[in-house]
Amino acid sequence: MIPHNFVSLANEQFGQLTVIRRVKGNKLHSKWLCKCSCGQLTKVLATNLRKGTTKSCGCLRKNFAVTHGHCKDHAKTSIYGTWHAMLSRCRNPLDKRYYCYGGRGIKICKRWLKFENFLADMGDRPSPKHSLDRINNDGDYKPSNCRWATTKEQSSNQRFGNMHRRNY
């Protein structure tokens, strides 16, 4: 039974998806058969189309490495791994280092929540000896407070190291 407030999405475009026809869904949510620009067919809930949470058959996620030249596999590109670890330290309470970062209020600027922006601002790491460093250890992750630094450079910029030296 089609509800009285039913609106057809047939022939509408949502991201890479073109709606073909309505298919059987549940009583509360309508489902639509869509054709992706890559040629695949997929069934998507109308709410996911309207909200923009589903934009393709999944090919956009699969081709993520193609769009920015890096891969979600940390072993394949270290800069993506660096970015991902930064996100986890600041945003995931289950991360073992969260208490030193997100747990004490360290945030990531909105721009850097997207990998491509982080890469554009920081560039590739100069060498394998360099890692991401916050200039002000109490400051957030943002372009004006981050740099690539060697272990030696970072050793003089540690929160606990500096506190320890001041106490003696």
N, C-alpha and C positions, 0 to 999 in steps of 0.2 A: 504494500500500500504506500503510495506516494503522499507525503504530507501536503497540506494545503498551502504552505509557504515555500514550496519547492521552487528552486531556481536552477535552471539547466546551465551546466558549465560546458556543454558540448561546443567544440571548436574554439574554446578559450585557450589562451597561451599563459602558462605559468612557468617562468624560467625557461628551461630546455624542454618542457613538457607541453604537448598539445593534447587537449582532452578530446577523446573520440566518442565515448558513450558511457552512460551510467551502468554499473554492474551491481550485482547483489551485494549488499552490505548488511549491517545490523539495523535494528529498529531506530537507533539514535543518530547514526552517522551514515551518510551516503558515500559510496565508493565509486571511483571513476577509472575507466580504462584510459590510459594515456600513452601516447607515442613520444618517446624521447628523441631529441635531435640526432642522437647516435643510431637510431633505428630500433631500439629495444622497446617492447611493450611492458608496461607496469601498471599495477592497480594502486591507487592512492586515495586516501580519505579526503573528502572535500575540505575539511578543516585544515589539513596539512597543505593543501594547494593554496587556500585563501591566506593563511598565515605566512606562507613562504618557507615553511620548514622543510618541504620536499620540493626540490628544484630540478631534479633529474632522476633517472632510473638508478642512480648510484655511480654513474660514470664520472661525474664531477669529482667525487671522492677518490675514485680509482686513478683518475688522471691528475691528481693534486701535484704529483712530482713533476709532471710536464709543465704546469703553469708557472712554477717558480724555480725549477731546476734542482730541487732538493727532494728528499724522500722522508716519509714518516718513520722509516726504519732508522733508529738512532745509529746503528752500526754503519750505515751507508753515508750519512752526512753528519759530521759532528756539530755543525752550526744549528741544525734543526734540533739535535739532541740538547744543545745548550739552551735553546729557546724553550723547549718542552720542559726541561728540568727547572728553569726559572718559573714557569707557570705553575708547576707542581709545588715547588717550595712556598710560593706565595698564596696559592688558592686551594690546595688540597690538604685538609687537616689530617689525612691519613699518611701524608709524606713524612718520613722520619726527621726531616729538617724543617718542617713547617713551624715549629716553635721558635726557631731563630729568624724566621722571615715573616710569613703571613700572621703567625701567632703574636708577633710584636708590632704588627701594623704596617709592615713593608708591603707596598702595593706595586702594581705594574700599570704604567700609563695606558689609557684606553687604546691609543694607537698601536701599541705593541702586543695587543691581544691577537693581532693578525700577524702571522709569520712574515709575510711579504714586507710589511712595514718595519718590523724588527731588522730584517736583513738589509733593507734599503738604508736605514739609519746607521746600523753598526758595520755593515759590510762583512766580508769574510774575515775570519780570524787571521792575523798576520802570520802566525806559525802555530804548530801543535803545542808549543810551550806557552801560548797565551790562552787566557780564559776570561770570561766576563767578570768585571769588577765594578762595584759601585764606589764612586769616589768618596761620597759621604755615606758611611755604613748605616746611618739612621735614615737615609733618604730612600726614596722609591726608585724602582727601575724605570728610567726615562732617559732620553738621549742626552740631556745635559748633565746627568749624574752617572753615566756609564762609560766604560772604556774597555779595551782589550789590554790586559796586563799579564806580566810574567809572574811566576810564583814569588820571585824576589820582590817585585813591586808590591804584590798583594800582602806579603808578610809584614810590611810596615803600615798596612792599612786595615788591620784586623780589630774588630770591636773588642774581643776578649784580650788580645795582645796589648792593645793600648790601655785598657783598663788595668791590666796586670802591672804594666810598667809604672803607671801613676800611683799605684798602691805601695810601691817600694821606694 
